[in-house]
Amino acid sequence: MFNLGQLRGSYSDTTESNGKTEPKYFTDITGYQIKKIDSIENTSVGSFTDIAVTLPNEGTYDSSKHFYLRFAVDSNGYEQTFTAYLQNTGDKDLDNRQKLQEFTVPANTGKTYYFDLLISPDSSYNMIVFTLKRITIDYSSSIGGRILDIKVNMFQELKEVLNAIGMSRLTKFAIQSVPGLIMCLNGEEIHIGRTGIYELIFDDVTITSVTLALQEGNSFVIDYQS
């Protein structure tokens, strides 16, 4: 017997937990650190500097969790192409890190560029690391090359939407929200298209995890079958 239902929600929804009111679909992360670390991508001319974002209280980015990071980078005199990875302190094996996404900031525009990063770890890591693609100026610099300047605008741990529905798995799923909304279904990043509607109705797909990277003012309607 099928169970049909609908969930309506928004960025501003709250819930009670341990006597405190908190957001229903995310937890704001405070106390994180942005720090410079030696890059594990060593070259014949020495090491460069990467930027790492670590969780408070030596927390870890675990495979059971999903995170959303919105950050900004200013344009400067050089094109900045960089890649976000998950990795662990002290682990210098390039194969042990998880590649997340590549970004590019064009040179000499005078603008600030904002980026969205959905983080679904495939293991346990303790750092998000941003690694610049090196160019000629880096190898000729007497100060060890360029250093990326990351400004964090929003950092959240996303909460499981299936908990709000009260189900552990769904067989059909449809969501209506703002175009461009970022969500994670079964660990895969999805962006809602221009219609503002996304449907997953294949019989051979079981949905066991849904998280949403909601922005202030966003709302959504989910229709589901379990």
N, C-alpha and C positions, 0 to 999 in steps of 0.2 A: 504494500500500500504506500502510495506516494504522499509526502508531506509538503504542501505548498505554503509559501509564506512571503512576507515582505518586511524589509527593514528600512526605515527612514532615519537618517542621521545627518549630523553636521559637525563642523570643526568645533563649535562652541558647546557641544554636548558634554555633560559631566557625569561622573559616577561617584559613589561613596566607597572609600576603601580605608579600613582601620580608623574610622571616624573622621577622615579627611575627604574633602571634595577635590577631585582631580579630573583632568580631561579623560574622556571615555575611550578615545581611539589612539592616543599617543601619550608619552611621558617626555616632557622637556628635560634634556640632559644639561646639567650645569656642573661646573667644577672640572670640565675637561681641560686638557692642556694642549697647546700648540707649541711644538718644540723643534729645534734643528737637530738632525741626526746625520751621522756619516752614511752616505749612500753605500749600499752593498754592490752597486754597479761600478766597481773599481776599474780604473783605466791605467794605461802605462804612465800617465803624467800625475798620478795620485788620485785621491778620493775627492768627490764632490759632496755637497750638502743637500739632503732631502728635508722635507717638512713632514712631521708626524703629528697626528691627532690621537691622543690617548684618552681613555675614559677615566672618570674619577675613581679613586680608591683602588687603583690597579685592576679595574674591571676588564673583561674580555668581550670581544665580538664573537659570540658563539653561534653555532649553526641553528640553534633553536630560536634565534632572535632575528629581527629585521630593524634596520636603522635608516634614517633619512637625514641627509646633510645638505644644507643649502649654503653656498659659500661664494665669495667674490674675489676677483683678481683684477688689479688695475693694469691697463695697457701701459707699456713703457717703450723704450727705444728698440726693442727686439721682439720678434714673434716668440711667444711662449707656448710651446706644445709640451704637455705633461700628462702623465698617467697616474691614476689612483690605484693603489694595491692594498691588500691586507697582508700583513706579515708580522712576525714575532721578533722581539728584541733578541739580538745575538744570533739569529739564524741567517746565515749568509748564503744559503742555497737558493738561487733564483727560482728553482722549480718548486719550492715550498711556499711561495707567496701566491695569493689569488689576485689575478688582474680584474679590476672593476670596470674602469672606463677611461678613455682618452679625451682630453680637452685641448682646445687651442684658443689663445688670446692674440688677436692681431696686433701688430706694432703701430705705435705713433697715432693712435686714434683719440687719445685724451679721455677715453671712456672707462667705466668700470663694468666688468662682465660678471654676470651672476650664473651660477651653475647648480644643477640639482644632481645629487648622487644618492641612489638607493643602494643599500648595502645588505646583501643576503649572504652571510658567510657560509662557506662550504666545510669549514672546520672551526677551530678555535684560534683566534689571533688577539694580539694586544695593541695593535697600531693600524691606523689608516695612514699610508705613506704616499706622498705626492712626489713623483720623480720627474724632473725636467729632462726633456730630450736635449742633449748637448749639441752646441753649434761652435763655430770657430772661436768666437769671443771667449768661450769657457776655457778652451785649451790654451789660449794666449794670456789669460788673466793672471796677474800676480797674487790675487787674493782668493784663488780657488774656484772661480766661476760664479755664475749668477745664482742667486738664492730666491726661490719663489716666495711671494708674500701672499699668504692665504688669510682671508678675513671670514670668519664663520658668522652667518646670519641666523641660522636655525639648525638645531641639532636635536633629534628626537629618537627615542626608541618607540617603534610602532607597535600598537597592541593588536592582538588577534581579533578580527571582526567576527569570526565564527563563535567566539565566546559570547558576543553580544546577541548573536542569533540564537545561541543555545544548542548548536549542533556541532558535531565533530567532523562531519563531511557533508558535501553537497554533490548532487548529480547534475544539476542545471544551475546556471548562474547568469544573471543579467544586471548591469548597473547603469544608471543614468546619472550623470554629473557634469561638471564643467569640462569642456574639451581640454585635453592636455593633462588631466589628472593622472598622477603616477600611482600605480598600485603594484602589489606583488601577489601573484597567484601561484601557489605551489612552488615558491622560490624563484619564479620567473618575473622579470620586470615587464609591465604592460603600461602603455600610455593610451588613454582614451582618445579616440579620434575626433574629427571636427563635428561629427553628429552628436557628440556627448553621450553616446550609447556604446556599450560593449557587452557582447553576449558570448557565453561558452556553454554550448548545448549538446556537445558530442556525447554519445552514449558510452564511449570507452574511456572517458575522462572523469575521474573522481577528484573533487576539489577538497583539499584537506587544510589549506591555509589561505587566508585573505588578509592583507594589510593595505592601508590607504595612507598616502602622504598628503593629507589635507592641508590646504592653505586657509588662512583666516577668511571667513565669508563663504567658504565652500559648503555645499550640502550634497546629499546623494540619496538615491532610492535603489535598493537592491531587491530584486525578485529572485526567489530561489526555489529549488525542489531538492528534497533529501529522501 
